[in-house]
Amino acid sequence: MLPRPPFPGEVRRAAAAGRSRSRPRGAGGGTALLPSMLMFGVILASSGLLLMIEKGILAEVKPLHPAAGELSRRGGGGEEAAGDLEYEVLRDIRNRTIRAVCGQRAMPRSVWELPAGQRRTVLRHLLVSDKYRFLYCYVPKVACSNWKRILKVLDGALESVDVKLKMDHKSDLVFLGDMKPDEISYRLKNYYKFIFVRNPMERLLSAYRNKFGEIKEYQQKYGVEIVRRYRKNGGNSAGDDVTFSEFLQYLLDEEVERMNEHWMPIYNLCQPCAVRYDFIGSYERLNADADYVLERVQSPSFIRFPERQSWYKPVTAETLHYYLCNTQRRLIKELITKYIMDFSLFAYPLPNITSEFCRQ
């Protein structure tokens, strides 16, 4: 059963204890984020204007990520490799933002500088291919199941990426966190490292619709508690009717380090300051960026990124517009603060929830 759409007024004010707090690095497992840096992130997150300004400035700048001629297509008929100026500018903004933020003194420069809990999180999300010498930090709701299929094919555990079977997210995969410290350090230093990112609000909506609309395990484990906590007389809910507003309120009240991986911020999952990724791909350019990575790691030419499953329900711009505009603005604004590192580091614009936009 798909959860019913949210209605205005359902959301209670986020508890003060649920808001993100700035802590020094290494203190109690919290994210190292200073107040001044938070403001810096907010400004950088409004990247739409920056894109317009820099179109005329960066024409001569060589991007750190591939341009049109450097991308290949596998299997034919894939998306066109982007080489337009806006794409190159976006890449450059993303890379320079990460360098600027991660260059601050308070930010970690290796996984060994992270608090133990944060280090465990990132190491158990880094998948290893020793044969092809790469590390992939998987992010749930950013096509990670398909990347895991590719890893299994590369390792010989799966015959083809098109095999129709339920994905086992643990077996036949090698996790960096299962290795010894010296083995971890060697791979972090010498292997090609990549990650794929997605618009934070779109990712959260995708997780909400999938986990509370389709997965009974999540309905029972999280949905029942969410309804009980945020809805008057919600004790009889089976957890399959969680509203989007209730879900967002739950995220605000939850400590980031205790979050389920499907809605934990990408920054906390993959620690892009502690791990210097060689490539940051975008969900919005999934096929083209995946083709580049497969070419870069010299995978066999017959391996291509899997087609989207027929049952998959994409989050369209119209769907996102509907949910955002039917959710209390204060709730969205408070959530932005909690996910500000994802917005700013990966150059995603802040969600537009103005009255004019929502009337469209």
Disulfide bonds with the S-S distance in Angstrom:
Cys102-Cys273 1.98
Cys137-Cys270 1.93
Cys325-Cys358 2.10
